[in-house]
């Protein structure tokens, strides 16, 4: 039986290429404990303040959020941000040290990306995470060169850090309000790469966000089931400092109901399982395929 030809791969990042929960949550709490030791501020106060910062920025992974925590500002009332950062340098160092130990690609990801590159199939990353964090992980994991382009929402507050990848079009900044599931973004990516949705594979770990979105966009969909097997004890720790507001929670509940019954075209227990389900390559009549599929 012939496998369906895939000419473009669009992949989620967190818990699809690596375990984001394991990489972030323990490192975050180690940083908070170090900050508590430095400042004498109790943990719950710090966590409460950090949640406020996260909600203000609409992201639970806001770099140097400690510098915006009210209890930290009260602890160092006459210091500039740079001086406060120096005071908390050990806490940030602890975060980086813990994250470095846990941030690892899932088995088979690196070899699979290399195989797709050899097949001249573009691999595009599409994430809800902030650009600065996504770029950092791609670089630290050594796979940025395997990704054709990164699609991510602009920061809700302020502007993104000046970065060569922004100037050189590696990063495609989406509107700040762009959030999965947004099938229009997937279809826009297909248009930009001149590949029909039916010849595009989207890979992600969330049935409600990733697979429901891919099915709505009429791309092929692969569920990274392995990405759901993270340590569930980390979830309540993340919820403790989440950027989600009450209205966000209600929207999430509505989305889950709307996406009930979403089924992927295939289920992955390893990223490399995609090769058991699809053929990957380019073909000359791509343009005509696009016009008939869009």
Secondary structure, DSSP 8 states (H G I E B T S, - for coil): ---EEE-EEEE--BTTTB-HHHHHHHHHHHHHHHHHHHH---HHHHHHHHHHHHHHHT-S--TTGGGG-HHHHHHTTT--HHHHHHHTHHHHHHHHHHHHHH--B-TTHHHHHHHHHHTT-EEEEEESS-HHHHHHHHHHTT-GGG-SEEEEE--SSS-----HHHHTTSEEEE-TT--SS-HHHHHHHHHHTT--GGGEEEEES-IIIIIHHHHHHT-EEEEEGGGG-S-THHHHHHHHT----HHHHHHHHHHHHHTTT---SEEESSGGGHHHHEEE---TTHHHHHHHH-
